[in-house]
Amino acid sequence: MDEKPNALRLLFEPPFLALTLALFVAALLAGVHGAFRFGPERREERAIAFGKSALVENSAGLFSLVRREHRAGGAYADLVAEEAARASGAPPNSRGLELEAYLDRLSAPDAPRYSELAARARAASDRDELVGAARALFSWKKELVQ
């Protein structure tokens, strides 16, 4: 009895059985990979984020990008002076040298004076010097406010 050739039966007989099993395993692995590869959809982050902290980070990034961080020392010294004047009850109209003299009088005798620290911040020539001066100003203000 001669049977007609059957393509489906031919796939499960040697030499095509190995190819059939390899294709089945590959399809199974592709299905598993597809099922576990994709998780929840990721939201695309904004190029420019909202909020005050994002504004500060973007501004700091711009300063860093143009390598001009050290030029912010004077502005930081002025900010510290304003905060210290407000915290210590300085005369409301005092500005500039008058305010510096007032803040120098508030400094502890064995501690550096405000005018020295502010001059150091204004004279910073690189980022490391600015960071050191800013830390010193911050410590000075912290001691004053306590």
C-alpha positions as CSV (number, residue, x, y, z in Angstrom):
1,M,0.0,0.0,0.0
2,D,1.6,3.2,-1.2
3,E,0.8,6.3,0.7
4,K,0.8,9.8,-0.7
5,P,3.7,11.9,0.6
6,N,2.5,14.1,3.5
7,A,4.5,17.3,4.4
8,L,3.3,17.3,8.0
9,R,4.5,13.7,8.5
10,L,7.7,14.5,6.8
11,L,8.5,17.2,9.4
12,F,8.5,14.6,12.1
13,E,10.7,12.0,10.4
14,P,14.5,12.0,10.2
15,P,16.4,14.0,8.9
16,F,13.8,16.9,9.3
17,L,13.0,16.1,12.9
18,A,16.0,18.0,14.2
19,L,15.1,21.1,12.2
20,T,11.5,20.9,13.4
21,L,12.5,20.7,17.1
22,A,15.0,23.6,16.7
23,L,12.3,25.8,15.1
24,F,9.9,24.9,17.9
25,V,12.4,25.7,20.6
26,A,13.3,29.0,18.9
27,A,9.6,30.0,18.6
28,L,9.1,29.1,22.3
29,L,12.1,31.2,23.4
30,A,11.0,34.2,21.2
31,G,7.5,34.0,22.9
32,V,9.0,33.9,26.4
33,H,11.4,36.8,25.5
34,G,8.5,38.8,24.1
35,A,6.3,38.2,27.2
36,F,8.9,39.2,29.8
37,R,10.9,41.8,27.8
38,F,8.1,44.4,27.8
39,G,7.1,45.9,31.1
40,P,4.9,48.9,31.8
41,E,5.2,51.7,29.4
42,R,7.9,54.2,30.4
43,R,6.9,57.8,30.5
44,E,9.1,60.1,28.5
45,E,10.8,62.6,30.8
46,R,10.6,66.3,30.1
47,A,13.7,68.0,28.7
48,I,13.2,70.9,31.1
49,A,11.5,69.9,34.4
50,F,9.1,72.0,36.4
51,G,9.8,73.5,39.8
52,K,12.3,75.5,41.8
53,S,14.7,72.6,42.3
54,A,14.8,72.1,38.5
55,L,15.4,75.8,38.0
56,V,18.3,75.7,40.4
57,E,19.8,72.5,38.8
58,N,19.4,74.0,35.3
59,S,21.1,77.2,36.3
60,A,23.9,75.4,38.0
61,G,24.3,73.3,34.9
62,L,24.7,76.4,32.8
63,F,27.3,77.9,35.2
64,S,29.2,74.6,35.1
65,L,28.9,74.3,31.3
66,V,30.6,77.7,30.7
67,R,33.0,77.1,33.6
68,R,32.0,80.3,35.4
69,E,31.0,78.9,38.8
70,H,33.7,80.9,40.6
71,R,32.1,84.2,39.5
72,A,29.1,83.5,41.7
73,G,31.1,84.0,44.9
74,G,30.2,87.7,45.2
75,A,26.5,87.1,44.7
76,Y,26.6,84.3,47.4
77,A,28.5,86.6,49.8
78,D,25.8,89.3,49.3
79,L,23.0,86.7,49.9
80,V,24.7,85.5,53.1
81,A,25.0,89.2,54.2
82,E,21.3,89.8,53.6
83,E,20.2,86.7,55.5
84,A,22.6,87.4,58.4
85,A,21.4,91.0,58.6
86,R,17.8,89.9,58.6
87,A,18.5,87.2,61.3
88,S,20.5,89.5,63.5
89,G,18.2,92.6,63.3
90,A,20.6,94.9,61.4
91,P,19.5,98.4,60.7
92,P,17.1,98.2,57.8
93,N,18.9,100.8,55.5
94,S,22.4,99.4,56.0
95,R,24.1,98.3,52.7
96,G,27.6,97.8,51.4
97,L,30.5,98.7,53.6
98,E,28.2,99.8,56.5
99,L,26.6,96.3,56.5
100,E,30.0,94.6,56.3
101,A,31.2,96.6,59.3
102,Y,28.1,95.7,61.2
103,L,28.5,92.0,60.4
104,D,32.2,92.1,61.3
105,R,31.3,93.4,64.7
106,L,29.0,90.3,65.2
107,S,31.7,87.9,64.4
108,A,33.3,86.0,67.2
109,P,36.7,87.3,68.3
110,D,38.6,84.1,67.4
111,A,36.6,83.5,64.2
112,P,37.2,85.0,60.8
113,R,35.2,88.2,60.1
114,Y,32.5,88.4,57.4
115,S,34.5,90.9,55.3
116,E,37.4,88.5,55.1
117,L,35.2,85.6,54.1
118,A,33.3,87.7,51.5
119,A,36.5,88.9,50.0
120,R,37.7,85.3,49.7
121,A,34.5,84.3,47.9
122,R,34.7,87.2,45.5
123,A,38.3,86.5,44.7
124,A,37.8,82.8,44.0
125,S,39.5,81.8,40.8
126,D,38.1,78.3,40.4
127,R,35.4,76.0,41.6
128,D,37.3,74.5,44.5
129,E,38.2,77.9,46.0
130,L,34.6,79.0,45.6
131,V,33.3,75.9,47.4
132,G,35.7,76.4,50.2
133,A,34.8,80.1,50.6
134,A,31.0,79.3,50.4
135,R,31.4,76.6,53.1
136,A,33.2,79.1,55.3
137,L,30.5,81.7,54.8
138,F,27.8,79.2,55.5
139,S,29.5,78.1,58.7
140,W,29.9,81.8,59.7
141,K,26.2,82.4,59.2
142,K,25.3,79.3,61.0
143,E,27.3,80.3,64.1
144,L,25.7,83.8,63.9
145,V,22.2,82.6,63.8
146,Q,22.5,80.0,66.6
